[in-house]
């Protein structure tokens, strides 16, 4: 695993869209993937 230097732009592992940080949580505006604080990324299916 490569460590990302400092705070870089994160992308959705699913659709590669740039994640938007909402209230400290990275979320994908495209597929609604959310990087949960627990460390487990989840994707909410519509
Ligand atoms: Zn996505």
mmCIF file of the protein (N, C-alpha, C, O) and its ligand, coordinates in Angstrom:
data_MODEL
# 
_entry.id   MODEL 
# 
loop_
_entity.id 
_entity.type 
_entity.pdbx_number_of_molecules 
1 polymer     1 
2 non-polymer 1 
# 
_entity_poly.entity_id                      1 
_entity_poly.type                           'polypeptide(L)' 
_entity_poly.nstd_linkage                   no 
_entity_poly.nstd_monomer                   no 
_entity_poly.pdbx_seq_one_letter_code       
;(UNK)(UNK)(UNK)(UNK)(UNK)(UNK)(UNK)(UNK)(UNK)(UNK)(UNK)(UNK)(UNK)(UNK)(UNK)(UNK)
(UNK)(UNK)(UNK)(UNK)(UNK)(UNK)(UNK)(UNK)(UNK)(UNK)(UNK)(UNK)(UNK)(UNK)(UNK)(UNK)
(UNK)(UNK)(UNK)(UNK)(UNK)(UNK)(UNK)(UNK)(UNK)(UNK)(UNK)(UNK)(UNK)(UNK)
;
_entity_poly.pdbx_seq_one_letter_code_can   XXXXXXXXXXXXXXXXXXXXXXXXXXXXXXXXXXXXXXXXXXXXXX 
_entity_poly.pdbx_strand_id                 A 
# 
loop_
_entity_poly_seq.entity_id 
_entity_poly_seq.num 
_entity_poly_seq.mon_id 
_entity_poly_seq.hetero 
1 1  UNK n 
1 2  UNK n 
1 3  UNK n 
1 4  UNK n 
1 5  UNK n 
1 6  UNK n 
1 7  UNK n 
1 8  UNK n 
1 9  UNK n 
1 10 UNK n 
1 11 UNK n 
1 12 UNK n 
1 13 UNK n 
1 14 UNK n 
1 15 UNK n 
1 16 UNK n 
1 17 UNK n 
1 18 UNK n 
1 19 UNK n 
1 20 UNK n 
1 21 UNK n 
1 22 UNK n 
1 23 UNK n 
1 24 UNK n 
1 25 UNK n 
1 26 UNK n 
1 27 UNK n 
1 28 UNK n 
1 29 UNK n 
1 30 UNK n 
1 31 UNK n 
1 32 UNK n 
1 33 UNK n 
1 34 UNK n 
1 35 UNK n 
1 36 UNK n 
1 37 UNK n 
1 38 UNK n 
1 39 UNK n 
1 40 UNK n 
1 41 UNK n 
1 42 UNK n 
1 43 UNK n 
1 44 UNK n 
1 45 UNK n 
1 46 UNK n 
# 
loop_
_struct_asym.id 
_struct_asym.entity_id 
A 1 
B 2 
# 
loop_
_chem_comp.id 
_chem_comp.type 
_chem_comp.mon_nstd_flag 
UNK 'L-peptide linking' . 
ZN  non-polymer         . 
# 
_pdbx_entity_nonpoly.entity_id   2 
_pdbx_entity_nonpoly.name        ? 
_pdbx_entity_nonpoly.comp_id     ZN 
# 
_pdbx_nonpoly_scheme.asym_id         B 
_pdbx_nonpoly_scheme.entity_id       2 
_pdbx_nonpoly_scheme.mon_id          ZN 
_pdbx_nonpoly_scheme.ndb_seq_num     1 
_pdbx_nonpoly_scheme.pdb_seq_num     101 
_pdbx_nonpoly_scheme.auth_seq_num    101 
_pdbx_nonpoly_scheme.pdb_mon_id      ZN 
_pdbx_nonpoly_scheme.auth_mon_id     ZN 
_pdbx_nonpoly_scheme.pdb_strand_id   A 
_pdbx_nonpoly_scheme.pdb_ins_code    . 
# 
loop_
_atom_site.group_PDB 
_atom_site.id 
_atom_site.type_symbol 
_atom_site.label_atom_id 
_atom_site.label_alt_id 
_atom_site.label_comp_id 
_atom_site.label_asym_id 
_atom_site.label_entity_id 
_atom_site.label_seq_id 
_atom_site.pdbx_PDB_ins_code 
_atom_site.Cartn_x 
_atom_site.Cartn_y 
_atom_site.Cartn_z 
_atom_site.occupancy 
_atom_site.B_iso_or_equiv 
_atom_site.pdbx_formal_charge 
_atom_site.auth_seq_id 
_atom_site.auth_comp_id 
_atom_site.auth_asym_id 
_atom_site.auth_atom_id 
_atom_site.pdbx_PDB_model_num 
ATOM   1   N  N  . UNK A 1 1  ? 0.841   -1.207 0.000   1.00 0.00 ? 1   UNK A N  1 
ATOM   2   C  CA . UNK A 1 1  ? 0.000   0.000  0.000   1.00 0.00 ? 1   UNK A CA 1 
ATOM   3   C  C  . UNK A 1 1  ? 0.873   1.253  0.000   1.00 0.00 ? 1   UNK A C  1 
ATOM   4   O  O  . UNK A 1 1  ? 1.762   1.407  0.837   1.00 0.00 ? 1   UNK A O  1 
ATOM   5   N  N  . UNK A 1 2  ? 0.613   2.111  -0.917  1.00 0.00 ? 2   UNK A N  1 
ATOM   6   C  CA . UNK A 1 2  ? 1.333   3.379  -0.967  1.00 0.00 ? 2   UNK A CA 1 
ATOM   7   C  C  . UNK A 1 2  ? 0.641   4.416  -0.105  1.00 0.00 ? 2   UNK A C  1 
ATOM   8   O  O  . UNK A 1 2  ? -0.585  4.523  -0.078  1.00 0.00 ? 2   UNK A O  1 
ATOM   9   N  N  . UNK A 1 3  ? 1.450   5.160  0.584   1.00 0.00 ? 3   UNK A N  1 
ATOM   10  C  CA . UNK A 1 3  ? 0.870   6.224  1.410   1.00 0.00 ? 3   UNK A CA 1 
ATOM   11  C  C  . UNK A 1 3  ? 0.803   7.518  0.619   1.00 0.00 ? 3   UNK A C  1 
ATOM   12  O  O  . UNK A 1 3  ? 1.760   7.913  -0.046  1.00 0.00 ? 3   UNK A O  1 
ATOM   13  N  N  . UNK A 1 4  ? -0.319  8.151  0.704   1.00 0.00 ? 4   UNK A N  1 
ATOM   14  C  CA . UNK A 1 4  ? -0.472  9.403  -0.014  1.00 0.00 ? 4   UNK A CA 1 
ATOM   15  C  C  . UNK A 1 4  ? 0.140   10.543 0.802   1.00 0.00 ? 4   UNK A C  1 
ATOM   16  O  O  . UNK A 1 4  ? -0.117  10.667 1.999   1.00 0.00 ? 4   UNK A O  1 
ATOM   17  N  N  . UNK A 1 5  ? 0.934   11.355 0.155   1.00 0.00 ? 5   UNK A N  1 
ATOM   18  C  CA . UNK A 1 5  ? 1.552   12.478 0.855   1.00 0.00 ? 5   UNK A CA 1 
ATOM   19  C  C  . UNK A 1 5  ? 0.528   13.525 1.258   1.00 0.00 ? 5   UNK A C  1 
ATOM   20  O  O  . UNK A 1 5  ? -0.214  14.058 0.433   1.00 0.00 ? 5   UNK A O  1 
ATOM   21  N  N  . UNK A 1 6  ? 0.514   13.802 2.562   1.00 0.00 ? 6   UNK A N  1 
ATOM   22  C  CA . UNK A 1 6  ? -0.396  14.827 3.086   1.00 0.00 ? 6   UNK A CA 1 
ATOM   23  C  C  . UNK A 1 6  ? -1.834  14.575 2.635   1.00 0.00 ? 6   UNK A C  1 
ATOM   24  O  O  . UNK A 1 6  ? -2.287  13.436 2.530   1.00 0.00 ? 6   UNK A O  1 
ATOM   25  N  N  . UNK A 1 7  ? -2.516  15.656 2.378   1.00 0.00 ? 7   UNK A N  1 
ATOM   26  C  CA . UNK A 1 7  ? -3.915  15.518 1.986   1.00 0.00 ? 7   UNK A CA 1 
ATOM   27  C  C  . UNK A 1 7  ? -4.057  15.742 0.498   1.00 0.00 ? 7   UNK A C  1 
ATOM   28  O  O  . UNK A 1 7  ? -4.069  16.874 0.014   1.00 0.00 ? 7   UNK A O  1 
ATOM   29  N  N  . UNK A 1 8  ? -4.162  14.658 -0.199  1.00 0.00 ? 8   UNK A N  1 
ATOM   30  C  CA . UNK A 1 8  ? -4.301  14.783 -1.643  1.00 0.00 ? 8   UNK A CA 1 
ATOM   31  C  C  . UNK A 1 8  ? -5.759  14.600 -2.035  1.00 0.00 ? 8   UNK A C  1 
ATOM   32  O  O  . UNK A 1 8  ? -6.602  14.206 -1.230  1.00 0.00 ? 8   UNK A O  1 
ATOM   33  N  N  . UNK A 1 9  ? -6.017  14.891 -3.263  1.00 0.00 ? 9   UNK A N  1 
ATOM   34  C  CA . UNK A 1 9  ? -7.376  14.704 -3.752  1.00 0.00 ? 9   UNK A CA 1 
ATOM   35  C  C  . UNK A 1 9  ? -7.700  13.226 -3.811  1.00 0.00 ? 9   UNK A C  1 
ATOM   36  O  O  . UNK A 1 9  ? -6.985  12.436 -4.426  1.00 0.00 ? 9   UNK A O  1 
ATOM   37  N  N  . UNK A 1 10 ? -8.767  12.881 -3.175  1.00 0.00 ? 10  UNK A N  1 
ATOM   38  C  CA . UNK A 1 10 ? -9.155  11.470 -3.156  1.00 0.00 ? 10  UNK A CA 1 
ATOM   39  C  C  . UNK A 1 10 ? -10.216 11.210 -4.207  1.00 0.00 ? 10  UNK A C  1 
ATOM   40  O  O  . UNK A 1 10 ? -11.064 12.049 -4.512  1.00 0.00 ? 10  UNK A O  1 
ATOM   41  N  N  . UNK A 1 11 ? -10.126 10.025 -4.734  1.00 0.00 ? 11  UNK A N  1 
ATOM   42  C  CA . UNK A 1 11 ? -11.104 9.668  -5.757  1.00 0.00 ? 11  UNK A CA 1 
ATOM   43  C  C  . UNK A 1 11 ? -11.888 8.437  -5.347  1.00 0.00 ? 11  UNK A C  1 
ATOM   44  O  O  . UNK A 1 11 ? -11.407 7.593  -4.592  1.00 0.00 ? 11  UNK A O  1 
ATOM   45  N  N  . UNK A 1 12 ? -13.065 8.357  -5.844  1.00 0.00 ? 12  UNK A N  1 
ATOM   46  C  CA . UNK A 1 12 ? -13.927 7.223  -5.553  1.00 0.00 ? 12  UNK A CA 1 
ATOM   47  C  C  . UNK A 1 12 ? -13.304 5.952  -6.124  1.00 0.00 ? 12  UNK A C  1 
ATOM   48  O  O  . UNK A 1 12 ? -12.936 5.917  -7.299  1.00 0.00 ? 12  UNK A O  1 
ATOM   49  N  N  . UNK A 1 13 ? -13.185 4.918  -5.312  1.00 0.00 ? 13  UNK A N  1 
ATOM   50  C  CA . UNK A 1 13 ? -12.613 3.654  -5.781  1.00 0.00 ? 13  UNK A CA 1 
ATOM   51  C  C  . UNK A 1 13 ? -13.535 2.943  -6.759  1.00 0.00 ? 13  UNK A C  1 
ATOM   52  O  O  . UNK A 1 13 ? -13.153 1.973  -7.413  1.00 0.00 ? 13  UNK A O  1 
ATOM   53  N  N  . UNK A 1 14 ? -14.722 3.436  -6.838  1.00 0.00 ? 14  UNK A N  1 
ATOM   54  C  CA . UNK A 1 14 ? -15.709 2.771  -7.675  1.00 0.00 ? 14  UNK A CA 1 
ATOM   55  C  C  . UNK A 1 14 ? -15.821 3.404  -9.052  1.00 0.00 ? 14  UNK A C  1 
ATOM   56  O  O  . UNK A 1 14 ? -15.775 2.714  -10.070 1.00 0.00 ? 14  UNK A O  1 
ATOM   57  N  N  . UNK A 1 15 ? -15.970 4.725  -9.075  1.00 0.00 ? 15  UNK A N  1 
ATOM   58  C  CA . UNK A 1 15 ? -16.177 5.394  -10.366 1.00 0.00 ? 15  UNK A CA 1 
ATOM   59  C  C  . UNK A 1 15 ? -15.121 6.449  -10.647 1.00 0.00 ? 15  UNK A C  1 
ATOM   60  O  O  . UNK A 1 15 ? -15.185 7.156  -11.653 1.00 0.00 ? 15  UNK A O  1 
ATOM   61  N  N  . UNK A 1 16 ? -14.144 6.550  -9.745  1.00 0.00 ? 16  UNK A N  1 
ATOM   62  C  CA . UNK A 1 16 ? -12.993 7.443  -9.945  1.00 0.00 ? 16  UNK A CA 1 
ATOM   63  C  C  . UNK A 1 16 ? -13.353 8.921  -9.929  1.00 0.00 ? 16  UNK A C  1 
ATOM   64  O  O  . UNK A 1 16 ? -12.543 9.762  -10.318 1.00 0.00 ? 16  UNK A O  1 
ATOM   65  N  N  . UNK A 1 17 ? -14.536 9.237  -9.491  1.00 0.00 ? 17  UNK A N  1 
ATOM   66  C  CA . UNK A 1 17 ? -14.913 10.644 -9.396  1.00 0.00 ? 17  UNK A CA 1 
ATOM   67  C  C  . UNK A 1 17 ? -14.217 11.262 -8.185  1.00 0.00 ? 17  UNK A C  1 
ATOM   68  O  O  . UNK A 1 17 ? -13.927 10.580 -7.202  1.00 0.00 ? 17  UNK A O  1 
ATOM   69  N  N  . UNK A 1 18 ? -13.959 12.546 -8.276  1.00 0.00 ? 18  UNK A N  1 
ATOM   70  C  CA . UNK A 1 18 ? -13.309 13.225 -7.157  1.00 0.00 ? 18  UNK A CA 1 
ATOM   71  C  C  . UNK A 1 18 ? -14.281 13.339 -5.991  1.00 0.00 ? 18  UNK A C  1 
ATOM   72  O  O  . UNK A 1 18 ? -15.403 13.826 -6.134  1.00 0.00 ? 18  UNK A O  1 
ATOM   73  N  N  . UNK A 1 19 ? -13.814 12.870 -4.823  1.00 0.00 ? 19  UNK A N  1 
ATOM   74  C  CA . UNK A 1 19 ? -14.684 12.879 -3.662  1.00 0.00 ? 19  UNK A CA 1 
ATOM   75  C  C  . UNK A 1 19 ? -14.830 14.290 -3.107  1.00 0.00 ? 19  UNK A C  1 
ATOM   76  O  O  . UNK A 1 19 ? -13.896 15.092 -3.139  1.00 0.00 ? 19  UNK A O  1 
ATOM   77  N  N  . UNK A 1 20 ? -15.993 14.561 -2.612  1.00 0.00 ? 20  UNK A N  1 
ATOM   78  C  CA . UNK A 1 20 ? -16.228 15.843 -1.969  1.00 0.00 ? 20  UNK A CA 1 
ATOM   79  C  C  . UNK A 1 20 ? -16.316 15.622 -0.467  1.00 0.00 ? 20  UNK A C  1 
ATOM   80  O  O  . UNK A 1 20 ? -16.982 14.697 -0.001  1.00 0.00 ? 20  UNK A O  1 
ATOM   81  N  N  . UNK A 1 21 ? -15.639 16.479 0.283   1.00 0.00 ? 21  UNK A N  1 
ATOM   82  C  CA . UNK A 1 21 ? -15.610 16.309 1.725   1.00 0.00 ? 21  UNK A CA 1 
ATOM   83  C  C  . UNK A 1 21 ? -16.805 16.991 2.356   1.00 0.00 ? 21  UNK A C  1 
ATOM   84  O  O  . UNK A 1 21 ? -16.960 18.210 2.284   1.00 0.00 ? 21  UNK A O  1 
ATOM   85  N  N  . UNK A 1 22 ? -17.641 16.185 2.971   1.00 0.00 ? 22  UNK A N  1 
ATOM   86  C  CA . UNK A 1 22 ? -18.824 16.728 3.624   1.00 0.00 ? 22  UNK A CA 1 
ATOM   87  C  C  . UNK A 1 22 ? -18.767 16.422 5.111   1.00 0.00 ? 22  UNK A C  1 
ATOM   88  O  O  . UNK A 1 22 ? -18.833 15.264 5.522   1.00 0.00 ? 22  UNK A O  1 
ATOM   89  N  N  . UNK A 1 23 ? -18.647 17.452 5.895   1.00 0.00 ? 23  UNK A N  1 
ATOM   90  C  CA . UNK A 1 23 ? -18.592 17.303 7.346   1.00 0.00 ? 23  UNK A CA 1 
ATOM   91  C  C  . UNK A 1 23 ? -17.519 16.304 7.764   1.00 0.00 ? 23  UNK A C  1 
ATOM   92  O  O  . UNK A 1 23 ? -17.734 15.480 8.653   1.00 0.00 ? 23  UNK A O  1 
ATOM   93  N  N  . UNK A 1 24 ? -16.371 16.388 7.119   1.00 0.00 ? 24  UNK A N  1 
ATOM   94  C  CA . UNK A 1 24 ? -15.251 15.542 7.510   1.00 0.00 ? 24  UNK A CA 1 
ATOM   95  C  C  . UNK A 1 24 ? -15.293 14.154 6.917   1.00 0.00 ? 24  UNK A C  1 
ATOM   96  O  O  . UNK A 1 24 ? -14.433 13.320 7.202   1.00 0.00 ? 24  UNK A O  1 
ATOM   97  N  N  . UNK A 1 25 ? -16.288 13.908 6.097   1.00 0.00 ? 25  UNK A N  1 
ATOM   98  C  CA . UNK A 1 25 ? -16.408 12.583 5.486   1.00 0.00 ? 25  UNK A CA 1 
ATOM   99  C  C  . UNK A 1 25 ? -16.343 12.708 3.975   1.00 0.00 ? 25  UNK A C  1 
ATOM   100 O  O  . UNK A 1 25 ? -17.074 13.487 3.363   1.00 0.00 ? 25  UNK A O  1 
ATOM   101 N  N  . UNK A 1 26 ? -15.458 11.929 3.393   1.00 0.00 ? 26  UNK A N  1 
ATOM   102 C  CA . UNK A 1 26 ? -15.359 11.957 1.942   1.00 0.00 ? 26  UNK A CA 1 
ATOM   103 C  C  . UNK A 1 26 ? -16.506 11.181 1.320   1.00 0.00 ? 26  UNK A C  1 
ATOM   104 O  O  . UNK A 1 26 ? -16.777 10.033 1.675   1.00 0.00 ? 26  UNK A O  1 
ATOM   105 N  N  . UNK A 1 27 ? -17.162 11.833 0.394   1.00 0.00 ? 27  UNK A N  1 
ATOM   106 C  CA . UNK A 1 27 ? -18.294 11.179 -0.255  1.00 0.00 ? 27  UNK A CA 1 
ATOM   107 C  C  . UNK A 1 27 ? -18.235 11.417 -1.753  1.00 0.00 ? 27  UNK A C  1 
ATOM   108 O  O  . UNK A 1 27 ? -17.795 12.470 -2.213  1.00 0.00 ? 27  UNK A O  1 
ATOM   109 N  N  . UNK A 1 28 ? -18.683 10.428 -2.502  1.00 0.00 ? 28  UNK A N  1 
ATOM   110 C  CA . UNK A 1 28 ? -18.697 10.541 -3.945  1.00 0.00 ? 28  UNK A CA 1 
ATOM   111 C  C  . UNK A 1 28 ? -20.022 11.129 -4.406  1.00 0.00 ? 28  UNK A C  1 
ATOM   112 O  O  . UNK A 1 28 ? -21.085 10.592 -4.093  1.00 0.00 ? 28  UNK A O  1 
ATOM   113 N  N  . UNK A 1 29 ? -19.965 12.224 -5.143  1.00 0.00 ? 29  UNK A N  1 
ATOM   114 C  CA . UNK A 1 29 ? -21.189 12.854 -5.625  1.00 0.00 ? 29  UNK A CA 1 
ATOM   115 C  C  . UNK A 1 29 ? -21.851 12.079 -6.746  1.00 0.00 ? 29  UNK A C  1 
ATOM   116 O  O  . UNK A 1 29 ? -23.013 12.310 -7.082  1.00 0.00 ? 29  UNK A O  1 
ATOM   117 N  N  . UNK A 1 30 ? -21.102 11.167 -7.311  1.00 0.00 ? 30  UNK A N  1 
ATOM   118 C  CA . UNK A 1 30 ? -21.629 10.419 -8.453  1.00 0.00 ? 30  UNK A CA 1 
ATOM   119 C  C  . UNK A 1 30 ? -22.440 9.197  -8.028  1.00 0.00 ? 30  UNK A C  1 
ATOM   120 O  O  . UNK A 1 30 ? -23.623 9.071  -8.345  1.00 0.00 ? 30  UNK A O  1 
ATOM   121 N  N  . UNK A 1 31 ? -21.766 8.292  -7.296  1.00 0.00 ? 31  UNK A N  1 
ATOM   122 C  CA . UNK A 1 31 ? -22.434 7.037  -6.957  1.00 0.00 ? 31  UNK A CA 1 
ATOM   123 C  C  . UNK A 1 31 ? -22.784 6.969  -5.475  1.00 0.00 ? 31  UNK A C  1 
ATOM   124 O  O  . UNK A 1 31 ? -23.269 5.951  -4.982  1.00 0.00 ? 31  UNK A O  1 
ATOM   125 N  N  . UNK A 1 32 ? -22.526 8.086  -4.766  1.00 0.00 ? 32  UNK A N  1 
ATOM   126 C  CA . UNK A 1 32 ? -22.871 8.169  -3.348  1.00 0.00 ? 32  UNK A CA 1 
ATOM   127 C  C  . UNK A 1 32 ? -22.068 7.217  -2.489  1.00 0.00 ? 32  UNK A C  1 
ATOM   128 O  O  . UNK A 1 32 ? -22.523 6.779  -1.433  1.00 0.00 ? 32  UNK A O  1 
ATOM   129 N  N  . UNK A 1 33 ? -20.871 6.899  -2.950  1.00 0.00 ? 33  UNK A N  1 
ATOM   130 C  CA . UNK A 1 33 ? -19.959 6.117  -2.124  1.00 0.00 ? 33  UNK A CA 1 
ATOM   131 C  C  . UNK A 1 33 ? -19.486 6.989  -0.971  1.00 0.00 ? 33  UNK A C  1 
ATOM   132 O  O  . UNK A 1 33 ? -19.202 8.172  -1.155  1.00 0.00 ? 33  UNK A O  1 
ATOM   133 N  N  . UNK A 1 34 ? -19.403 6.406  0.205   1.00 0.00 ? 34  UNK A N  1 
ATOM   134 C  CA . UNK A 1 34 ? -19.020 7.181  1.377   1.00 0.00 ? 34  UNK A CA 1 
ATOM   135 C  C  . UNK A 1 34 ? -17.881 6.508  2.121   1.00 0.00 ? 34  UNK A C  1 
ATOM   136 O  O  . UNK A 1 34 ? -17.913 5.310  2.400   1.00 0.00 ? 34  UNK A O  1 
ATOM   137 N  N  . UNK A 1 35 ? -16.870 7.315  2.434   1.00 0.00 ? 35  UNK A N  1 
ATOM   138 C  CA . UNK A 1 35 ? -15.766 6.796  3.212   1.00 0.00 ? 35  UNK A CA 1 
ATOM   139 C  C  . UNK A 1 35 ? -16.096 6.970  4.682   1.00 0.00 ? 35  UNK A C  1 
ATOM   140 O  O  . UNK A 1 35 ? -15.928 8.054  5.241   1.00 0.00 ? 35  UNK A O  1 
ATOM   141 N  N  . UNK A 1 36 ? -16.552 5.932  5.287   1.00 0.00 ? 36  UNK A N  1 
ATOM   142 C  CA . UNK A 1 36 ? -16.989 6.026  6.672   1.00 0.00 ? 36  UNK A CA 1 
ATOM   143 C  C  . UNK A 1 36 ? -15.802 6.095  7.622   1.00 0.00 ? 36  UNK A C  1 
ATOM   144 O  O  . UNK A 1 36 ? -14.742 5.532  7.349   1.00 0.00 ? 36  UNK A O  1 
ATOM   145 N  N  . UNK A 1 37 ? -15.988 6.793  8.741   1.00 0.00 ? 37  UNK A N  1 
ATOM   146 C  CA . UNK A 1 37 ? -14.926 6.943  9.750   1.00 0.00 ? 37  UNK A CA 1 
ATOM   147 C  C  . UNK A 1 37 ? -14.435 5.598  10.268  1.00 0.00 ? 37  UNK A C  1 
ATOM   148 O  O  . UNK A 1 37 ? -13.306 5.501  10.749  1.00 0.00 ? 37  UNK A O  1 
ATOM   149 N  N  . UNK A 1 38 ? -15.236 4.591  10.182  1.00 0.00 ? 38  UNK A N  1 
ATOM   150 C  CA . UNK A 1 38 ? -14.856 3.276  10.677  1.00 0.00 ? 38  UNK A CA 1 
ATOM   151 C  C  . UNK A 1 38 ? -13.773 2.652  9.805   1.00 0.00 ? 38  UNK A C  1 
ATOM   152 O  O  . UNK A 1 38 ? -13.123 1.680  10.189  1.00 0.00 ? 38  UNK A O  1 
ATOM   153 N  N  . UNK A 1 39 ? -13.599 3.236  8.625   1.00 0.00 ? 39  UNK A N  1 
ATOM   154 C  CA . UNK A 1 39 ? -12.570 2.726  7.737   1.00 0.00 ? 39  UNK A CA 1 
ATOM   155 C  C  . UNK A 1 39 ? -13.131 1.855  6.639   1.00 0.00 ? 39  UNK A C  1 
ATOM   156 O  O  . UNK A 1 39 ? -12.423 1.470  5.708   1.00 0.00 ? 39  UNK A O  1 
ATOM   157 N  N  . UNK A 1 40 ? -14.379 1.554  6.750   1.00 0.00 ? 40  UNK A N  1 
ATOM   158 C  CA . UNK A 1 40 ? -15.022 0.735  5.723   1.00 0.00 ? 40  UNK A CA 1 
ATOM   159 C  C  . UNK A 1 40 ? -15.805 1.599  4.757   1.00 0.00 ? 40  UNK A C  1 
ATOM   160 O  O  . UNK A 1 40 ? -16.810 2.209  5.123   1.00 0.00 ? 40  UNK A O  1 
ATOM   161 N  N  . UNK A 1 41 ? -15.347 1.644  3.550   1.00 0.00 ? 41  UNK A N  1 
ATOM   162 C  CA . UNK A 1 41 ? -16.067 2.426  2.550   1.00 0.00 ? 41  UNK A CA 1 
ATOM   163 C  C  . UNK A 1 41 ? -17.336 1.701  2.143   1.00 0.00 ? 41  UNK A C  1 
ATOM   164 O  O  . UNK A 1 41 ? -17.334 0.490  1.921   1.00 0.00 ? 41  UNK A O  1 
ATOM   165 N  N  . UNK A 1 42 ? -18.377 2.429  2.053   1.00 0.00 ? 42  UNK A N  1 
ATOM   166 C  CA . UNK A 1 42 ? -19.628 1.795  1.666   1.00 0.00 ? 42  UNK A CA 1 
ATOM   167 C  C  . UNK A 1 42 ? -20.209 2.513  0.455   1.00 0.00 ? 42  UNK A C  1 
ATOM   168 O  O  . UNK A 1 42 ? -19.912 3.678  0.192   1.00 0.00 ? 42  UNK A O  1 
ATOM   169 N  N  . UNK A 1 43 ? -21.015 1.806  -0.247  1.00 0.00 ? 43  UNK A N  1 
ATOM   170 C  CA . UNK A 1 43 ? -21.683 2.411  -1.387  1.00 0.00 ? 43  UNK A CA 1 
ATOM   171 C  C  . UNK A 1 43 ? -23.176 2.184  -1.249  1.00 0.00 ? 43  UNK A C  1 
ATOM   172 O  O  . UNK A 1 43 ? -23.663 1.057  -1.152  1.00 0.00 ? 43  UNK A O  1 
ATOM   173 N  N  . UNK A 1 44 ? -23.866 3.287  -1.245  1.00 0.00 ? 44  UNK A N  1 
ATOM   174 C  CA . UNK A 1 44 ? -25.308 3.162  -1.132  1.00 0.00 ? 44  UNK A CA 1 
ATOM   175 C  C  . UNK A 1 44 ? -25.927 2.972  -2.494  1.00 0.00 ? 44  UNK A C  1 
ATOM   176 O  O  . UNK A 1 44 ? -25.845 3.839  -3.364  1.00 0.00 ? 44  UNK A O  1 
ATOM   177 N  N  . UNK A 1 45 ? -26.541 1.834  -2.663  1.00 0.00 ? 45  UNK A N  1 
ATOM   178 C  CA . UNK A 1 45 ? -27.225 1.594  -3.927  1.00 0.00 ? 45  UNK A CA 1 
ATOM   179 C  C  . UNK A 1 45 ? -28.538 2.349  -3.956  1.00 0.00 ? 45  UNK A C  1 
ATOM   180 O  O  . UNK A 1 45 ? -29.240 2.492  -2.955  1.00 0.00 ? 45  UNK A O  1 
ATOM   181 N  N  . UNK A 1 46 ? -28.824 2.809  -5.122  1.00 0.00 ? 46  UNK A N  1 
ATOM   182 C  CA . UNK A 1 46 ? -30.077 3.577  -5.228  1.00 0.00 ? 46  UNK A CA 1 
ATOM   183 C  C  . UNK A 1 46 ? -31.280 2.651  -5.206  1.00 0.00 ? 46  UNK A C  1 
ATOM   184 O  O  . UNK A 1 46 ? -32.417 3.115  -5.285  1.00 0.00 ? 46  UNK A O  1 
HETATM 185 ZN ZN . ZN  B 2 .  ? -18.307 7.011  -7.040  1.00 0.00 ? 101 ZN  A ZN 1 
# 
